[in-house]
Amino acid sequence: PKFGMVAVGEVHPERILGHDGARPGDVLVLTKPVGSGVVATAIKAGQAPAALVEEAVSVMATLNAGAADAAREVGVHAATDVTGFGLLGHLRALLRASGVSATVEAGAVPLFAEVEALVEAGHVPGGTRRNAEDLAADLAWSDGVPPVVRTLLCDAQTSGGLLLSLPAERAPQLLGALESRSPVAVVVGRVEKGPAGHIEVV
């Protein structure tokens, strides 16, 4: 196989949102729903409902620039995109770099409409399955988290959102700033002291 790589821009050193500054007590804010990898797989099989395809395309076409601007305006400790390694995979990388652990509230994570039915029908990307296997040693699942939701939290995203770690007292300001700039803006968890990269999902 052959591939090409190209630099398409530069980032000012003072505008970088790093992934190594999350601190215990921070909350985690997500800016797009998860499940786009499952939707894309269902599209390939001709099994994705038209309304869901329209929603997913709209969300994936929404750039993260507005969300990044809001994060810089409010001030966040750490940030990561949510793409091929899924929500929990990218969160683990952020936690490892920051030397902390986290708790994620599964019920708070926004999902694309009807996407759970697509998982139950078997439209799960290979990358999503590999993510779940790779994450297994670092995850502690509550018994109340359904298997379908566990899969979606590991779903390999296409043009996913941002996951932002910031002080709890700044969360209302960030959510307000994101209201007109992102498909969703919701607190999905919190950063805690603990083994670097460990995630409790409740």
C-alpha positions as CSV (number, residue, x, y, z in Angstrom):
1,P,0.0,0.0,0.0
2,K,1.0,3.6,-0.7
3,F,-0.1,6.7,1.1
4,G,0.9,10.4,1.2
5,M,1.2,12.8,4.0
6,V,1.2,16.6,3.9
7,A,1.3,19.5,6.4
8,V,-1.7,21.8,5.8
9,G,-1.1,24.4,8.5
10,E,0.6,25.6,11.6
11,V,-0.6,26.0,15.2
12,H,0.4,29.0,17.3
13,P,2.1,27.7,20.5
14,E,-0.2,29.7,22.7
15,R,-3.4,28.3,21.0
16,I,-2.6,24.6,21.4
17,L,-5.2,22.5,23.3
18,G,-3.0,19.7,24.7
19,H,-4.2,16.4,26.1
20,D,-1.9,16.1,29.1
21,G,-3.4,18.7,31.5
22,A,-6.6,17.0,32.9
23,R,-6.8,17.3,36.7
24,P,-8.9,15.5,39.4
25,G,-12.1,17.4,39.9
26,D,-12.4,18.3,36.2
27,V,-15.6,17.5,34.3
28,L,-15.6,16.0,30.8
29,V,-17.7,17.7,28.1
30,L,-18.5,16.1,24.7
31,T,-19.5,18.1,21.7
32,K,-20.9,15.5,19.2
33,P,-23.0,12.3,19.6
34,V,-21.3,8.9,19.1
35,G,-22.2,6.1,16.8
36,S,-21.1,7.5,13.4
37,G,-18.9,4.4,12.8
38,V,-21.9,2.2,13.2
39,V,-24.0,4.5,10.9
40,A,-21.3,4.4,8.2
41,T,-21.2,0.6,8.4
42,A,-25.0,0.4,8.1
43,I,-24.9,2.8,5.1
44,K,-22.5,0.4,3.3
45,A,-24.9,-2.4,3.9
46,G,-27.9,-0.3,2.7
47,Q,-29.6,-0.6,6.1
48,A,-29.4,2.9,7.5
49,P,-32.7,4.8,7.7
50,A,-32.7,7.9,5.5
51,A,-33.4,10.3,8.4
52,L,-30.4,8.9,10.3
53,V,-28.1,9.2,7.3
54,E,-29.2,12.9,7.0
55,E,-28.5,13.5,10.7
56,A,-25.2,11.7,10.6
57,V,-24.0,13.6,7.5
58,S,-25.0,16.9,9.1
59,V,-23.1,16.2,12.3
60,M,-20.0,14.8,10.5
61,A,-20.0,17.9,8.3
62,T,-20.0,20.2,11.3
63,L,-16.4,21.3,11.9
64,N,-14.9,21.3,15.4
65,A,-13.5,24.8,14.8
66,G,-16.3,26.5,16.7
67,A,-16.0,24.1,19.6
68,A,-12.3,24.6,19.8
69,D,-12.8,28.4,19.8
70,A,-15.3,28.1,22.7
71,A,-12.8,25.9,24.6
72,R,-10.1,28.4,24.2
73,E,-12.4,31.3,25.2
74,V,-13.5,29.5,28.4
75,G,-10.2,27.8,29.2
76,V,-9.9,24.1,29.4
77,H,-7.2,21.9,31.0
78,A,-7.1,19.3,28.2
79,A,-8.8,18.3,25.0
80,T,-8.9,15.5,22.5
81,D,-10.8,14.7,19.3
82,V,-13.0,11.6,19.3
83,T,-12.2,9.7,16.1
84,G,-10.9,6.2,15.3
85,F,-10.2,5.0,18.8
86,G,-13.7,5.9,20.0
87,L,-14.8,7.9,22.9
88,L,-13.3,5.7,25.5
89,G,-10.1,5.1,23.6
90,H,-9.3,8.8,23.1
91,L,-10.3,9.5,26.7
92,R,-7.9,6.8,27.9
93,A,-5.1,8.5,25.9
94,L,-5.9,11.8,27.6
95,L,-6.0,10.2,31.0
96,R,-2.7,8.4,30.5
97,A,-1.0,11.6,29.4
98,S,-2.4,13.5,32.4
99,G,-1.7,10.7,34.9
100,V,-5.3,10.5,36.1
101,S,-8.4,8.3,35.9
102,A,-12.1,9.1,35.2
103,T,-15.7,8.0,35.6
104,V,-18.0,8.2,32.6
105,E,-21.8,8.2,32.9
106,A,-22.9,6.0,30.1
107,G,-26.5,7.4,30.2
108,A,-25.2,10.9,29.7
109,V,-23.3,10.1,26.4
110,P,-25.4,11.3,23.4
111,L,-26.1,8.7,20.7
112,F,-27.4,9.1,17.2
113,A,-31.1,8.2,17.0
114,E,-31.8,4.6,16.1
115,V,-28.1,3.6,16.2
116,E,-28.6,1.1,19.0
117,A,-30.9,-0.9,16.7
118,L,-28.1,-1.0,14.1
119,V,-25.7,-2.4,16.6
120,E,-28.2,-5.1,17.5
121,A,-28.5,-5.9,13.8
122,G,-24.7,-6.4,13.6
123,H,-23.6,-3.3,11.8
124,V,-20.5,-2.9,13.9
125,P,-17.2,-1.8,12.3
126,G,-14.1,-4.0,12.8
127,G,-12.3,-1.0,14.3
128,T,-15.0,-0.7,17.0
129,R,-14.5,-4.3,17.9
130,R,-10.7,-3.9,18.1
131,N,-11.1,-0.8,20.2
132,A,-13.2,-2.7,22.7
133,E,-10.7,-5.5,22.9
134,D,-7.8,-3.1,23.4
135,L,-9.6,-1.1,26.1
136,A,-10.7,-4.1,28.1
137,A,-7.9,-4.1,30.7
138,D,-8.5,-0.4,31.5
139,L,-12.3,-0.4,31.8
140,A,-14.5,-1.2,34.7
141,W,-18.1,-1.5,33.5
142,S,-21.1,-1.1,35.8
143,D,-23.5,-4.1,35.5
144,G,-26.2,-1.6,34.4
145,V,-24.5,-0.6,31.2
146,P,-26.1,-2.5,28.3
147,P,-23.8,-4.4,25.8
148,V,-25.1,-2.2,23.0
149,V,-24.0,1.0,24.8
150,R,-20.7,-0.6,25.7
151,T,-20.1,-1.1,22.0
152,L,-21.1,2.5,21.1
153,L,-18.7,4.0,23.7
154,C,-15.9,2.2,21.8
155,D,-17.2,3.0,18.3
156,A,-14.6,4.2,15.8
157,Q,-15.9,7.6,14.9
158,T,-15.9,9.4,11.6
159,S,-15.5,13.1,12.1
160,G,-16.3,12.9,15.8
161,G,-16.5,15.7,18.2
162,L,-14.2,17.1,20.9
163,L,-13.8,15.8,24.5
164,L,-12.9,18.6,26.8
165,S,-11.6,18.5,30.4
166,L,-12.1,21.6,32.5
167,P,-12.9,22.8,36.0
168,A,-16.4,22.0,37.1
169,E,-17.1,25.7,37.9
170,R,-16.4,26.7,34.2
171,A,-18.7,24.0,32.8
172,P,-21.9,26.2,32.6
173,Q,-19.9,28.9,30.8
174,L,-18.5,26.4,28.3
175,L,-21.9,24.7,27.7
176,G,-23.3,28.2,27.0
177,A,-20.5,29.0,24.6
178,L,-21.0,25.7,22.8
179,E,-24.8,26.0,22.4
180,S,-24.7,27.5,18.9
181,R,-21.4,25.9,17.8
182,S,-21.8,22.2,18.3
183,P,-24.4,19.5,17.6
184,V,-24.4,18.7,21.4
185,A,-22.7,20.0,24.5
186,V,-23.0,17.8,27.5
187,V,-21.1,16.7,30.6
188,V,-20.4,13.0,30.3
189,G,-18.0,12.3,33.2
190,R,-15.4,13.5,35.6
191,V,-11.7,13.2,36.1
192,E,-10.4,11.6,39.3
193,K,-7.3,10.5,41.1
194,G,-6.4,6.9,40.3
195,P,-4.4,4.7,38.0
196,A,-3.4,6.6,34.8
197,G,-5.8,5.7,32.0
198,H,-8.3,3.7,34.1
199,I,-12.0,4.4,33.3
200,E,-15.1,3.5,35.4
201,V,-18.2,3.4,33.2
202,V,-21.4,3.7,35.3
